[in-house]
Amino acid sequence: MSPFLDVRSFVQMAQEEDLFVILRPGPYICSEWDFGGMPSFLLRDHTMQVRTYYEGFRTPAAAFFDQLLPKLVDLQFSRGGAIIAVQVENEYGHFGYGKEPRDILYLEFLRDNLAANEFDESLFFTSDSPVQTQDLGSIPGVLMTANFKSGVTENLNELKRLQPDRPLMVMEFWTGWFDHWLLDLHVTWAPDKFAVALESILQHNASVNMYMFIGGTSFGFMAGSNTVDIWPHYTPDVSSYDYDAVLTEAGDYTEKYTLAKQVLANYNPLEGIVDHPDRPPQRPKVAYEANPVTEYIDLTSLLSKIPSTESNEGPISMELLPINNQSGQAHGYVAYTTHVYLSYNNSTIQIRGHVRDMAQVLVDGVVITQPYHEITDISNFGFWNAYDKEMQLTGHDRVSEVTILVENLGRINYGEPHKYNQQKGLWEGPVLIDGVEIEDWLIHPLEFKPDFVTSLTGWTPFTGSPPRPGIYHSSLYLEEEPQDTWVDMREWNKGVVFVNGFNLGRYWHVGPTKTLYLPAPLLQKGLNAVVVFEAVHSAKEVRFATFHTVLNPCQSRLYVNIEQIL
């Protein structure tokens, strides 16, 4: 994600465009981001207590602030910059769903650290949903703000009751919502209801920040997940963060945009809100010609290119691998390989505990687990809902190579404290073959960093896809300047797409999203490499589209109330 990490330049760019900035520096941000934006190396500490005064969390949080904040301190509004507000913590009242006790020492630690880095305390705020959490996420003397979509009057009245002498601010007015894998609809919110809620906020003389004003993309492996107290329990987020927002993922205008302008014009005396003559044109979109898959590398060959870790104490989580300067593996897939005698048609494998989050078992390079077909499958062997599941292995009365490929679908980014303790891979319990615990494993981290993807060698000409994991190569040649497009993955099954080494995110045929947004700056005039890691069965070509393709909301049969649940 390094191309996007120059936060100082971003704030300066906002000021050049005559915009103000609300700074929400973390270390926890939620934002449906993997682990709420916190680094996965925290999970190497088995006693970790995130978002508390626990020293193991407090120390790296302070180190993060001490690196980040000096880059921004002179960009505060009080010093002539664009930053008009600074969040101390995000929805801390929901950390435990509004139950006491709150860790006031932790909240004061964050406030004091911001102040010690010369940030103006008059700019500080916290944000919560007042009706649900009252003042549990607040800090004495710090402005409380509200997050909600509906219930405008109830939340603002409660906020006024909690701090009667302070201005009202809706820090997150939720203009839409996000999507989960396996949810057979794209979540939307009717534009007319959005407009009524926005007008109600302004009628209360409250300031408002629309979340989201423009939808975005959780590129790479950065999409997080949520949990619910009902089946299916774990609900991973899609890579698209279009959010049914005021502007789309690609920055296009929507009906909500027109309505927002009309509502704001009724309450803002500034001219030009509705009929500004210089509205930027929408960027053109192009459905480039489909290009064939030309080469591939199978999983066995791919793993041979990756340094491995030996474990003689059973499988360990990706976070505990001794790589990346002892910070472990953050994202991607992890492969566990062992060699064991398998009898003909009588051997079994059992994974104790849960898989985090999906697993495929290969015997001598052949996949023997069943891919996803229907929603009830996620309680079967290899899926996150399965517990202590067993399946039969196909053997040949000889020593065979058994590989378990596990995908991290995203760490939990919101909820009660215990839900943040989610390492990825195999770690909850041992793996047993024919009832015997297997202790010796060779572990390969498939992180798919850009340098690794762009430097792959040993490609084999593609003549058709075997039903097993592999990485596939295609190309896109552009004679003209690049334009925005979407990679259309409707003919593929499940995996990740890389363009010129950049990870666009995950795709999965189950939806609701069927495409991956590819903005023009990620392309170049001339030859562009399109690489796909496919876990099940590839298509023969890579296609493109001019719009974001999702399942029709009218097709919804399952989880129709999941937005209310979450």
C-alpha positions in Angstrom: 0.0 0.0 0.0 3.1 2.3 0.0 1.8 4.4 -3.0 -1.0 5.7 -0.7 0.9 6.3 2.5 2.2 9.8 2.1 -0.4 11.3 4.6 1.3 14.7 4.8 1.0 15.2 1.0 -2.6 14.1 1.2 -3.5 16.7 3.8 -1.6 19.4 1.8 -3.5 18.4 -1.3 -6.8 18.7 0.5 -5.8 22.3 1.6 -4.8 23.1 -2.0 -8.4 22.1 -3.0 -9.8 24.4 -0.3 -10.9 21.5 1.9 -10.7 21.0 5.6 -9.4 17.7 7.1 -10.7 15.7 10.1 -7.8 13.7 11.2 -8.5 10.3 12.7 -5.0 8.9 13.3 -5.8 5.7 15.2 -4.1 3.5 16.3 -7.6 1.9 15.9 -9.7 3.3 13.1 -12.2 0.5 12.2 -13.2 1.6 8.7 -13.9 -2.1 7.9 -10.1 -2.3 7.6 -8.2 -5.5 8.5 -7.9 -5.6 12.4 -9.3 -2.1 12.5 -6.1 -0.7 11.1 -3.9 -2.2 13.9 -0.8 -4.2 13.0 -1.1 -7.9 13.0 2.2 -8.3 14.9 0.3 -7.4 18.0 -1.2 -10.9 17.9 2.3 -12.4 18.5 1.7 -11.5 22.2 -0.7 -14.2 23.5 -1.7 -12.0 26.4 -2.4 -9.0 24.1 -5.2 -6.6 25.1 -5.8 -4.2 22.2 -7.3 -0.7 22.8 -6.4 -0.8 26.5 -3.7 0.6 28.9 -1.9 -2.8 28.6 1.8 -2.0 28.2 2.1 -4.4 25.2 -0.4 -2.3 23.3 0.4 1.1 24.8 4.1 1.0 23.9 3.7 0.3 20.1 0.8 2.8 20.0 3.0 5.5 21.4 5.8 4.6 19.0 3.3 4.9 16.1 2.1 8.3 17.2 5.7 9.5 17.8 6.5 8.7 14.1 3.2 9.9 12.6 2.2 13.0 14.4 5.3 15.2 13.9 4.7 14.9 10.1 1.3 16.6 10.6 1.6 18.9 13.6 2.2 22.1 11.5 -0.8 21.3 9.3 -3.3 22.0 12.1 -5.9 24.8 11.4 -4.6 26.7 14.4 -1.2 26.9 12.6 -2.6 27.8 9.2 -3.2 24.2 8.0 -6.3 22.2 7.0 -6.7 20.0 10.0 -9.8 21.3 11.9 -10.4 18.3 14.3 -8.5 15.3 15.7 -10.1 12.1 16.9 -8.8 10.6 20.1 -10.5 7.2 19.8 -13.1 5.8 17.5 -16.4 4.3 18.8 -14.8 3.3 22.1 -18.2 3.1 23.7 -19.0 0.2 21.4 -15.8 -1.6 22.5 -17.8 -4.1 24.6 -21.2 -2.8 23.3 -21.6 -0.1 25.8 -20.8 -2.1 28.9 -18.7 -0.9 31.8 -15.9 -0.7 32.6 -14.2 1.5 30.1 -10.5 1.9 30.3 -10.2 5.6 31.1 -6.4 5.3 31.6 -6.1 4.2 27.9 -8.3 7.1 26.7 -6.3 9.6 28.7 -3.1 8.1 27.4 -4.1 8.7 23.8 -5.2 12.3 24.6 -2.0 13.0 26.4 0.1 11.5 23.7 -1.6 13.7 21.1 -1.0 16.8 23.3 2.6 15.8 23.9 3.1 15.8 20.2 1.9 19.4 20.1 -1.6 18.9 18.9 -4.1 21.5 20.0 -6.5 20.0 22.6 -9.3 22.3 21.5 -9.5 20.2 18.3 -9.9 16.8 20.1 -13.1 14.8 19.8 -14.5 11.2 20.3 -17.2 9.6 18.3 -19.9 7.1 19.3 -23.7 6.4 18.9 -25.1 8.3 21.9 -28.4 6.4 22.2 -26.5 3.1 22.4 -23.4 4.0 24.3 -24.2 7.3 26.1 -20.8 8.7 27.3 -18.9 5.4 27.7 -16.4 6.3 25.0 -15.9 9.9 26.1 -13.1 11.7 27.8 -13.7 14.5 30.3 -13.4 17.8 28.6 -13.2 16.3 25.0 -16.0 17.0 22.5 -18.4 14.1 22.0 -19.7 13.5 18.5 -22.3 11.1 17.1 -22.2 8.3 14.5 -25.5 7.0 13.0 -27.7 6.6 9.9 -31.2 6.7 11.3 -32.6 7.9 14.6 -31.4 11.4 14.0 -33.6 13.1 16.7 -33.0 10.5 19.4 -29.2 10.5 18.9 -28.8 14.3 18.8 -31.1 14.8 21.7 -29.0 12.4 23.7 -25.8 14.1 22.6 -27.3 17.4 23.8 -28.2 15.9 27.1 -24.7 14.6 27.6 -23.0 17.9 26.8 -25.6 20.7 26.9 -23.2 23.5 26.4 -21.4 22.1 23.3 -22.1 22.2 19.6 -23.7 19.2 17.9 -21.6 17.3 15.4 -22.5 14.1 13.5 -19.0 12.7 12.8 -20.3 9.8 10.8 -23.6 10.2 9.0 -23.7 6.8 7.4 -24.8 7.4 3.8 -24.9 3.7 3.0 -23.3 0.5 4.1 -20.7 -2.1 3.1 -21.0 -5.6 1.7 -20.0 -9.0 3.0 -19.0 -12.1 1.0 -21.9 -14.6 0.7 -24.4 -11.9 1.2 -26.5 -12.4 -1.9 -27.3 -8.7 -2.4 -25.4 -5.4 -2.6 -26.5 -3.3 0.4 -28.2 0.0 -0.5 -30.1 2.8 1.2 -32.9 4.6 -0.6 -31.8 8.1 -1.7 -35.0 9.7 -0.5 -34.4 8.3 3.0 -30.9 9.6 2.9 -32.1 13.1 2.0 -34.7 13.1 4.8 -32.1 12.1 7.4 -29.6 14.7 6.2 -32.2 17.4 6.3 -33.2 16.4 9.8 -29.5 16.7 11.0 -29.4 20.3 9.6 -32.7 21.1 11.2 -31.1 20.3 14.5 -28.5 22.9 13.7 -25.8 20.2 13.8 -22.7 20.0 11.7 -22.3 16.8 9.6 -19.6 14.7 8.1 -20.8 12.2 5.6 -19.4 8.7 5.9 -18.8 7.9 3.2 -19.1 10.8 0.8 -17.1 8.9 -1.8 -17.0 5.2 -1.8 -13.6 3.6 -1.9 -11.7 0.3 -2.3 -10.0 -1.8 0.3 -7.2 -2.7 -2.0 -5.0 -5.7 -1.4 -5.8 -7.9 1.6 -6.9 -4.9 3.7 -10.7 -5.6 3.9 -11.6 -6.6 7.4 -14.5 -8.6 8.8 -17.3 -8.5 11.4 -18.9 -11.0 13.7 -22.5 -11.5 14.5 -24.1 -13.5 17.3 -26.1 -15.6 14.9 -25.1 -18.0 12.2 -22.8 -17.6 10.2 -20.9 -15.8 13.0 -18.0 -14.5 10.9 -18.8 -12.1 8.1 -15.8 -11.1 5.9 -16.0 -7.9 3.9 -15.6 -7.6 0.2 -12.7 -5.5 -1.3 -15.1 -2.9 -2.8 -16.0 -0.2 -0.3 -18.4 1.5 -2.7 -20.8 1.9 0.3 -23.7 3.1 -1.8 -22.2 6.5 -1.0 -22.8 10.0 -2.4 -20.1 9.4 -5.0 -19.3 6.0 -6.2 -16.1 3.9 -5.8 -14.9 5.5 -9.1 -16.0 9.0 -8.1 -19.1 9.2 -10.2 -22.2 11.3 -9.3 -25.3 9.6 -7.9 -28.8 10.6 -7.1 -27.7 11.1 -3.5 -25.2 13.6 -4.7 -28.0 15.7 -6.4 -30.2 15.4 -3.3 -27.3 16.4 -1.0 -26.7 19.5 -3.0 -30.4 20.5 -2.8 -30.6 19.9 0.9 -27.4 21.8 1.7 -28.5 24.7 -0.4 -31.6 25.1 1.8 -29.4 25.5 4.9 -26.2 27.1 3.6 -26.2 30.8 2.4 -23.2 30.2 0.1 -23.9 30.6 -3.6 -23.1 27.9 -6.2 -23.9 24.8 -4.2 -26.6 23.6 -6.6 -25.7 25.1 -10.0 -21.9 25.5 -9.8 -20.7 25.9 -13.4 -17.5 24.0 -13.0 -18.6 20.6 -11.8 -15.7 18.2 -12.7 -16.6 15.8 -15.5 -16.9 12.1 -14.7 -13.9 10.1 -15.7 -14.5 8.0 -18.8 -14.7 4.2 -18.3 -13.5 1.6 -20.8 -14.2 -2.1 -21.1 -11.0 -3.2 -22.6 -10.9 -6.2 -24.9 -10.6 -9.6 -23.2 -7.1 -11.1 -23.1 -6.3 -14.8 -22.9 -4.5 -16.4 -20.0 -1.1 -17.4 -21.5 0.9 -18.9 -18.7 0.5 -20.4 -15.2 2.5 -21.8 -12.3 0.9 -24.5 -10.1 0.9 -24.4 -6.4 3.7 -26.9 -5.8 6.0 -24.9 -8.1 4.9 -21.6 -6.5 5.7 -22.9 -3.0 9.1 -24.0 -4.1 9.9 -20.3 -4.7 9.0 -19.2 -1.2 11.3 -19.6 1.9 9.7 -21.9 4.4 9.6 -22.4 8.2 9.9 -25.8 9.8 7.8 -26.6 12.8 8.0 -29.8 14.8 5.4 -28.7 17.3 2.4 -28.7 14.9 1.0 -25.9 12.7 1.4 -22.4 14.0 -0.5 -19.2 13.0 0.8 -16.9 10.3 1.4 -14.1 12.8 3.9 -16.3 14.7 6.1 -17.2 11.7 9.7 -15.9 12.1 9.6 -13.6 9.1 9.5 -9.9 8.3 11.9 -8.9 11.0 10.1 -11.2 13.5 6.8 -9.5 12.9 5.2 -12.5 11.3 2.9 -12.8 8.3 0.2 -10.2 8.0 -1.9 -11.1 5.1 -2.6 -13.6 2.3 -2.4 -17.4 2.4 -0.3 -19.9 4.4 0.5 -23.4 3.3 1.2 -26.3 5.7 2.9 -29.3 4.2 3.8 -32.7 5.7 4.6 -36.2 4.4 2.7 -39.1 5.9 1.7 -42.7 5.0 -1.9 -42.8 3.6 -3.7 -46.1 3.1 -5.9 -46.7 0.2 -9.4 -45.1 0.8 -9.2 -45.5 4.6 -7.2 -42.6 5.8 -8.8 -39.6 7.5 -7.7 -36.0 8.4 -9.1 -34.0 11.2 -8.5 -30.3 12.0 -9.1 -29.6 15.6 -10.8 -26.3 16.5 -11.6 -23.9 13.6 -9.8 -23.0 10.4 -9.0 -19.3 10.1 -10.5 -18.9 7.6 -10.8 -21.3 4.7 -8.7 -24.4 3.9 -8.1 -26.6 0.9 -6.4 -30.0 1.4 -4.2 -31.3 -1.4 -2.7 -34.8 -1.6 0.3 -35.1 -3.9 -0.8 -31.8 -5.5 -4.5 -32.8 -6.1 -7.3 -31.0 -4.2 -9.6 -33.3 -2.3 -11.7 -30.8 -0.5 -15.0 -29.7 -2.0 -15.2 -26.0 -3.1 -18.0 -23.8 -2.0 -21.4 -24.5 -3.6 -24.1 -23.3 -1.2 -24.3 -21.3 2.0 -24.6 -24.4 4.3 -21.1 -25.4 3.1 -19.5 -23.0 5.6 -20.2 -25.5 8.4 -18.4 -28.2 6.5 -14.7 -29.3 6.6 -12.4 -26.5 5.6 -14.6 -23.5 6.4 -14.6 -21.1 9.4 -17.8 -22.4 10.9 -16.6 -26.0 11.0 -15.3 -27.2 14.4 -13.2 -30.4 14.9 -14.3 -31.6 11.4 -12.9 -34.7 9.8 -12.8 -35.9 6.2 -11.5 -38.9 4.2 -8.2 -38.7 2.4 -7.5 -40.5 -0.9 -4.3 -42.4 -0.5 -2.2 -45.0 -2.4 -0.8 -47.1 0.4 2.4 -45.1 0.4 3.9 -41.9 1.8 2.2 -38.9 0.3 2.6 -35.2 0.5 -0.3 -33.5 2.3 -0.7 -29.7 2.0 -3.3 -27.6 3.7 -3.7 -24.2 2.0 -5.4 -21.7 4.4 -6.7 -18.3 3.3 -6.9 -15.3 5.7 -10.2 -13.6 4.7 -9.7 -10.6 7.0 -9.3 -9.9 10.7 -12.2 -8.6 12.8 -12.3 -4.8 12.9 -15.2 -4.2 15.3 -16.9 -5.6 18.4 -16.2 -6.8 21.9 -12.6 -7.1 23.1 -12.3 -10.9 22.9 -13.3 -10.8 19.2 -10.0 -9.1 18.3 -8.0 -12.2 19.4 -8.1 -13.8 15.9 -4.9 -15.2 14.6 -5.0 -16.7 11.1 -4.1 -20.1 9.7 -4.1 -23.3 11.8 -3.5 -22.7 15.5 -6.5 -23.6 17.6 -5.7 -27.2 17.7 -3.6 -30.0 16.2 -4.1 -31.8 12.8 -4.6 -35.5 13.1 -4.2 -38.0 10.2 -5.7 -41.5 11.0 -6.1 -40.3 14.6 -2.4 -39.4 15.0 -1.3 -35.9 15.7 1.0 -34.6 13.0 3.8 -32.4 14.6 6.2 -31.9 11.7 5.2 -29.3 9.1 6.8 -27.2 6.5 5.1 -23.8 6.4 5.1 -21.4 3.4 3.8 -17.9 3.7 2.1 -16.7 0.5 2.1 -13.0 1.1 2.1 -11.9 -2.6 4.1 -8.8 -2.1 4.6 -6.7 -5.3 8.2 -7.6 -5.9 7.4 -11.3 -5.6 4.5 -11.1 -8.0 6.4 -9.1 -10.6 9.6 -11.3 -10.5 8.0 -14.7 -10.8 9.8 -17.1 -13.2 9.2 -20.6 -14.4 5.9 -20.0 -16.1 4.3 -22.9 -18.0 2.3 -22.3 -21.2 -1.4 -22.4 -20.4 -3.5 -25.0 -22.2 -6.3 -25.3 -19.7 -6.8 -25.0 -16.0 -6.4 -28.0 -13.7 -8.9 -27.9 -10.7 -6.3 -26.8 -8.2 -4.7 -23.6 -6.9 -2.3 -21.8 -9.2 -1.2 -18.4 -10.4 -2.1 -17.3 -13.9 -0.6 -14.7 -16.2 -2.3 -12.5 -18.8 -1.5 -9.1 -20.4 -3.3 -5.9 -21.4 -1.7 -3.8 -24.1 -2.8 -0.1 -24.3 -2.0 2.0 -27.2 -3.8 5.1 -25.7 -3.6 6.7 -22.3 -5.2 4.4 -19.7 -8.8 4.9 -18.5 -10.7 3.6 -15.5 -12.1 0.1 -15.9 -13.2 -2.9 -13.8 -11.7 -6.4 -14.0 -14.6 -8.7 -14.6 -14.1 -12.0 -12.6 -17.5 -13.6 -13.2 -16.0 -16.5 -15.0 -13.4 -17.2 -12.3 -14.0 -18.8 -8.9 -12.0 -17.4 -6.0 -8.7 -15.6 -5.6 -6.8 -12.3 -6.0 -6.0 -10.1 -8.9 -2.7 -8.2 -9.4 -2.1 -5.5 -12.1 1.5 -4.5 -12.6 2.2 -6.1 -9.2 -0.5 -4.1 -7.4 -3.0 -6.1 -5.5 -6.5 -5.0 -6.5 -8.2 -7.3 -3.9 -10.1 -10.5 -3.5 -12.8 -11.9 -5.8 -15.3 -14.8 -5.2 -17.9 -16.0 -7.5 -20.5 -16.1 -4.7 -20.7 -12.3 -4.7 -22.2 -9.9 -4.1 -19.4 -8.1 -6.0 -18.3 -9.6 -9.3 -15.7 -7.1 -10.4 -12.6 -5.3 -9.1 -12.1 -1.6 -9.7 -9.0 -0.8 -11.7 -8.3 3.0 -11.7 -6.4 4.4 -14.6 -3.2 5.4 -12.6 -2.5 1.7 -11.9 -2.2 1.1 -15.7 0.4 2.3 -18.1 0.5 3.0 -21.8 1.9 -0.1 -23.4 2.1 -3.5 -21.8 0.4 -4.2 -18.5 0.8 -7.5 -16.6 -2.4 -9.0 -15.2 -1.7 -11.9 -12.7 -4.4 -13.9 -11.0 -4.0 -16.3 -8.1 -6.9 -18.7 -8.4 -7.7 -21.2 -5.7 -10.2 -23.4 -7.4 -10.4 -23.3 -11.3 -9.4 -20.5 -13.6 -11.2 -19.1 -16.6 -9.4 -18.9 -20.0 -9.3 -15.1 -20.2 -9.4 -11.9 -18.3 -12.3 -9.7 -19.1 -13.1 -6.0 -18.3 -16.2 -4.0 -17.7 -17.3 -0.3 -17.6 -19.1 -0.5 -14.3 -19.2 -2.2 -10.9 -21.1 -5.5 -11.2 -23.0 -6.8 -8.2 -25.8 -9.2 -7.5 -29.2 -7.5 -7.8 -30.8 -6.6 -4.5 -34.0 -8.2 -5.8 -32.3 -11.6 -5.7 -31.8 -11.4 -2.0 -32.8 -14.5 0.0 -30.5 -14.6 2.9 -29.4 -12.2 5.6 -32.0 -9.7 4.6 -31.7 -8.1 8.0 -27.9 -8.3 8.4 -27.5 -4.6 8.1 -29.7 -4.1 11.2 -27.9 -6.9 13.0 -24.5 -5.2 12.4 
